[in-house]
């Protein structure tokens, strides 16, 4: 998991307060600024910051309403929020904490306190995301695991239906992998599987593309907003790249080196085909690739 610089969104209508906080935080974090509640919501949705420092009193709506709206949106529901306020009443603090705020910082700011609390909450965010990442990763290949694929597939399927986008899915199977394991041993089989997984992962060019281990020696690739011609090009590139690894496979009926068979299918825009049916179509295409001699791509257009 990459160690990207964490992002902090500061929402405060007072320009001096924004400048003070930005000056404190910019040396260590990416800082985003908002002057109103609407700006805070829009920038939170667009940038998905790790932490929102939210003024309770904003010109268009109060910070409590901003927090309610962020919590109601699944995309922003888990953003960590620290309220910044000049109000010192316990009931105001309790109100924010009940809505899901992580902390309060009072004005005027103490630089040491601000930096310490921001660092503490961002470390919590980092640890949580690390655990989420590990929970969605296959330990052998370091690809997404089946659970993560199923979640991504459902999410991208819903998005494709809402916006009439294409979506492509491909299944990859290592040819004669049982014979490979029997002949070379399971440690060698694990190394071969990791090598194929790296090829699949490197073929994913966009954040929305997902390469996952689906089970055994079978991998699956999800390519949202990718038509059949583009997806077929990616799949063929994976097949060629695996063969070019030149991993010997004396027991294969397809080739003297390790190869993969790939089957895929594409959902055209506006199609009424179901998500399970598209996946089954890709599986059927994989079966046809194997029946035709392996080391090839078969695509259901």
C-alpha positions, -999 to +999 in steps of 0.1 A: +000+000+000+015+033-011+024+059+015+008+089-001+008+123+017-025+126+036-050+153+027-066+177+051-096+199+042-100+231+062-135+246+061-137+280+078-152+313+066-125+333+084-096+339+061-071+344+090-081+311+106-077+293+073-043+308+067-031+299+102-042+263+099-029+260+063+005+273+073+008+249+102-003+218+082+012+224+047+047+212+055+034+177+063+000+173+045-018+183+013-041+211+024-075+219+008-095+250+017-133+258+018-151+290+029-187+276+031-205+245+040-214+238+003-178+242-007-168+218+021-192+192+010-183+195-027-146+194-020-150+164+004-169+145-023-143+154-050-111+150-031-120+125-003-097+140+023-083+120+051-094+146+076-119+175+076-113+204+100-147+219+101-158+253+116-191+250+135-203+284+123-203+288+085-222+314+065-246+291+046-251+263+071-237+252+104-210+226+107-234+201+122-255+201+090-223+197+069-214+167+090-249+152+087-248+155+049-213+139+047-224+110+069-254+104+047-233+099+016-215+065+015-186+081-003-178+106+025-194+088+055-160+077+069-141+110+066-126+119+100-139+152+112-125+176+138-147+206+147-130+239+151-150+264+172-150+294+194-179+280+214-169+263+247-202+249+259-201+212+267-235+207+250-221+221+217-192+196+219-215+168+229-238+175+199-209+172+175-195+141+190-230+125+188-231+132+151-198+115+146-171+141+150-138+127+163-126+158+182-129+195+190-103+222+187-111+256+202-101+290+190-077+307+193-055+279+181-025+265+199-001+253+173+013+224+193-022+211+202-034+214+166-005+195+152-007+168+179-044+162+175-042+162+137-013+138+137-031+115+161-063+113+141-045+109+108-025+080+122-059+064+132-070+069+096-038+054+082-040+024+104-077+018+095-070+020+058-041-003+062-063-029+079-090-024+052-064-029+025-050-061+041-086-074+045-091-070+008-058-085-004-048-120-013-018-129+007+000-150-019-004-128-050-010-094-033-038-088-057-073-080-045-091-110-031-124-124-041-143-104-015-128-072-028-136-081-064-172-090-056-176-056-039-160-037-068-180-057-094-213-048-077-203-012-073-191-008-109-222-027-122-245-002-104-225+027-118-226+013-153-264+009-151-269+045-137-248+061-164-252+037-193-215+028-194-198-003-207-182-027-183-158-056-192-147-086-171-122-113-179-112-146-163-076-159-166-066-195-159-030-207-159-028-235-185-021-270-171-013-256-137-020-289-118+006-306-140+030-276-133+026-281-096+030-318-098+062-316-119+079-286-104+065-285-069+041-262-051+067-236-041+075-232-078+038-231-085+034-202-060+062-183-077+046-188-111+013-176-098+028-145-083+046-138-116+013-141-136-004-119-109+022-092-115+015-092-152-022-088-146-016-060-120+007-041-143-020-042-171-044-022-149-038+014-159-067+032-140-077+033-104-111+018-112-095-013-129-092-043-106-071-075-109-080-101-083-073-137-074-107-154-077-096-189-066-067-213-071-049-204-103-078-184-116-076-146-117-102-121-127-099-086-142-126-059-140-124-030-165-152-004-161-159+020-189-140-003-213-155-015-245-149-049-260-121-039-284-102-021-256-107-050-232-097-076-257-065-056-263-057-056-226-064-093-223-043-102-253-015-081-238-017-101-206-016-134-225+014-123-245+033-109-215+028-141-195+042-162-224+071-138-226+081-146-191+095-178-206+088-199-175+094-235-185+064-258-185+074-292-198+041-308-189+019-283-208-001-294-238-003-257-249+033-245-250+068-254-237+064-223-214+038-212-189+008-197-206-027-185-197-061-189-213-085-159-210-122-155-215-141-123-213-173-105-219-184-069-223-217-053-213-228-028-239-243+005-228-279+002-219-279-036-219-303-054-195-280-083-189-276-091-152-242-090-134-242-128-128-250-133-165-221-112-177-198-131-153-211-164-166-206-152-202-169-145-194-166-180-177-181-196-208-157-177-230-128-190-209-141-226-214-141-220-251-105-207-250-094-239-233-114-261-256-098-244-286-063-253-274-054-229-246-030-200-246-055-178-263-082-152-256-119-158-263-142-128-260-180-126-260-187-093-277 
